[in-house]
């Protein structure tokens, strides 16, 4: 069983990442999806449906690059 102490959990939860870090992580994820043969258009479809149903992207998603 994996146990994470509260200090480690807090440190991970409050880490901040630059837009370059986010873009690099996204590029790596896309590469892994492609390598596994998994479609990668799900998020763009999700945001498209969200925009149609809700209008603007919610504030909690607006800071993601």
Secondary structure, 3 states (H helix, E strand, C coil): CCCCCHHHHHHHHCCCCCHHHHHHHHHHHHHHHHHHCCCCCHHHHHHHHHHHHHCCCCHHHHCCC
